[in-house]
Amino acid sequence: MSGAETRMPISSHPAFPWVVGLYFAVLLAGGLFILPGASVMLALAIMYVHFGTINWVESLFVGLKAGVGIIVLQALVKLATRTLKNTVSWLVAIAGFAGIFFANLPFPMIIAAAAFCGFVTSKTTSNYQTVVALPDWQQSLSIILKWTFFWWTPILITDFILGYTELATIGYFFSRLAVVTFGGAYAGLAYMAQDVIGHLGWLQPSTMMDGLGLAETTPGPLILVTEFVGFITAFNAGGMSYGVAGAAMALWATFMPCFLWIFTGAPYIEWLAHQPRLQAALLSIMAAVVGVIANLFLWFVMHIVFAKISIH
């Protein structure tokens, strides 16, 4: 054939139906994982703003928060047992706790410092000869661009076209939370509490703790407390319909990036497993997360035992 080569339309490629099916299956699985608990969380948040100030309801929350404190302690002990294997990891955990509790350092700074410490102090051995090729960078870039577009389009439309600045701010905050949070939901909660209460002033400590208690009662993951925070913040700014929109924005910004991380990162799992310095950095991050969760537990206990805390 002379001239330019005729390209096959992407929709006619033999692998196209499988790729579309994979994306649909992942979205369906993610939706079924998130939406049942999210529906319960939204209903609880709506009831909270209507009935949360009734005396007997407030008494129920006292017991609920105490139970959540025990759950956080259990998670802390499990993670510490699995992660803190040597003196260095213990020192990193202590430094992480001191950094967030005493110095009030931003959570991302603590994570970055722990990763740097683990990376530069790791020891490589000459016996480590296994070489694993990196995945196709063009495919990875394509995935990043697609999911970044899906992730940011509703947030930017809300801000620059619809003009709902408060809702967009919720999207920006939880997007940042999704990007910098390492170590699971409890580490994310420590970062969220630090900013939502201390820096942004969206919630009072008691309201934040009530939200954590409600999130533990749902059939979904604990990180659904982000929906509660989004709802209460938007509700205080514009009423019920605005609160529901805030809850939806918080959910979108919390979970949509997860699809980006999964599709982009999955092909790199084997490669990462053969990078000892990166493995050491991740282990150091997890040690710092132990200290951060210890701060979260202490924060729980102090706000349960004392009516007013003067620590900033």
ChimeraX attribute file (.defattr): number of C-alpha atoms within 10 A of each C-alpha:
attribute: neighborCount
match mode: 1-to-1
recipient: residues
	/A:1	5
	/A:2	4
	/A:3	5
	/A:4	6
	/A:5	7
	/A:6	7
	/A:7	6
	/A:8	8
	/A:9	8
	/A:10	9
	/A:11	10
	/A:12	9
	/A:13	10
	/A:14	9
	/A:15	11
	/A:16	13
	/A:17	11
	/A:18	11
	/A:19	11
	/A:20	11
	/A:21	12
	/A:22	12
	/A:23	13
	/A:24	12
	/A:25	12
	/A:26	14
	/A:27	14
	/A:28	12
	/A:29	11
	/A:30	15
	/A:31	13
	/A:32	12
	/A:33	14
	/A:34	17
	/A:35	15
	/A:36	13
	/A:37	19
	/A:38	24
	/A:39	15
	/A:40	18
	/A:41	27
	/A:42	20
	/A:43	13
	/A:44	19
	/A:45	26
	/A:46	19
	/A:47	11
	/A:48	19
	/A:49	14
	/A:50	10
	/A:51	13
	/A:52	19
	/A:53	11
	/A:54	10
	/A:55	9
	/A:56	10
	/A:57	12
	/A:58	14
	/A:59	12
	/A:60	11
	/A:61	18
	/A:62	15
	/A:63	13
	/A:64	18
	/A:65	23
	/A:66	17
	/A:67	14
	/A:68	21
	/A:69	22
	/A:70	14
	/A:71	13
	/A:72	18
	/A:73	18
	/A:74	13
	/A:75	17
	/A:76	20
	/A:77	14
	/A:78	12
	/A:79	17
	/A:80	21
	/A:81	11
	/A:82	10
	/A:83	20
	/A:84	20
	/A:85	11
	/A:86	8
	/A:87	9
	/A:88	15
	/A:89	22
	/A:90	19
	/A:91	16
	/A:92	25
	/A:93	27
	/A:94	18
	/A:95	19
	/A:96	28
	/A:97	24
	/A:98	16
	/A:99	20
	/A:100	21
	/A:101	20
	/A:102	11
	/A:103	10
	/A:104	13
	/A:105	15
	/A:106	13
	/A:107	26
	/A:108	16
	/A:109	14
	/A:110	21
	/A:111	25
	/A:112	16
	/A:113	19
	/A:114	26
	/A:115	23
	/A:116	18
	/A:117	17
	/A:118	24
	/A:119	19
	/A:120	12
	/A:121	13
	/A:122	15
	/A:123	10
	/A:124	10
	/A:125	8
	/A:126	5
	/A:127	6
	/A:128	10
	/A:129	8
	/A:130	8
	/A:131	9
	/A:132	13
	/A:133	8
	/A:134	11
	/A:135	14
	/A:136	10
	/A:137	10
	/A:138	9
	/A:139	10
	/A:140	15
	/A:141	11
	/A:142	12
	/A:143	17
	/A:144	17
	/A:145	12
	/A:146	11
	/A:147	19
	/A:148	15
	/A:149	11
	/A:150	13
	/A:151	22
	/A:152	18
	/A:153	12
	/A:154	16
	/A:155	24
	/A:156	17
	/A:157	13
	/A:158	19
	/A:159	18
	/A:160	11
	/A:161	10
	/A:162	11
	/A:163	12
	/A:164	15
	/A:165	14
	/A:166	17
	/A:167	25
	/A:168	22
	/A:169	18
	/A:170	25
	/A:171	29
	/A:172	19
	/A:173	18
	/A:174	23
	/A:175	23
	/A:176	15
	/A:177	21
	/A:178	18
	/A:179	14
	/A:180	15
	/A:181	20
	/A:182	19
	/A:183	18
	/A:184	12
	/A:185	16
	/A:186	23
	/A:187	22
	/A:188	22
	/A:189	23
	/A:190	21
	/A:191	21
	/A:192	22
	/A:193	21
	/A:194	21
	/A:195	18
	/A:196	19
	/A:197	17
	/A:198	15
	/A:199	11
	/A:200	11
	/A:201	12
	/A:202	20
	/A:203	18
	/A:204	13
	/A:205	19
	/A:206	18
	/A:207	17
	/A:208	22
	/A:209	25
	/A:210	22
	/A:211	24
	/A:212	23
	/A:213	22
	/A:214	23
	/A:215	26
	/A:216	20
	/A:217	16
	/A:218	18
	/A:219	17
	/A:220	19
	/A:221	15
	/A:222	19
	/A:223	19
	/A:224	29
	/A:225	30
	/A:226	28
	/A:227	29
	/A:228	33
	/A:229	26
	/A:230	27
	/A:231	32
	/A:232	27
	/A:233	23
	/A:234	24
	/A:235	20
	/A:236	14
	/A:237	15
	/A:238	12
	/A:239	13
	/A:240	16
	/A:241	12
	/A:242	21
	/A:243	26
	/A:244	22
	/A:245	16
	/A:246	29
	/A:247	30
	/A:248	22
	/A:249	27
	/A:250	28
	/A:251	26
	/A:252	19
	/A:253	27
	/A:254	23
	/A:255	19
	/A:256	19
	/A:257	20
	/A:258	16
	/A:259	19
	/A:260	18
	/A:261	15
	/A:262	11
	/A:263	16
	/A:264	18
	/A:265	14
	/A:266	11
	/A:267	14
	/A:268	16
	/A:269	9
	/A:270	13
	/A:271	15
	/A:272	15
	/A:273	11
	/A:274	15
	/A:275	15
	/A:276	16
	/A:277	19
	/A:278	18
	/A:279	17
	/A:280	21
	/A:281	23
	/A:282	20
	/A:283	19
	/A:284	30
	/A:285	27
	/A:286	27
	/A:287	31
	/A:288	34
	/A:289	33
	/A:290	30
	/A:291	26
	/A:292	32
	/A:293	29
	/A:294	26
	/A:295	21
	/A:296	26
	/A:297	22
	/A:298	16
	/A:299	19
	/A:300	21
	/A:301	15
	/A:302	13
	/A:303	16
	/A:304	17
	/A:305	10
	/A:306	8
	/A:307	8
	/A:308	11
	/A:309	11
	/A:310	4
	/A:311	7
	/A:312	11
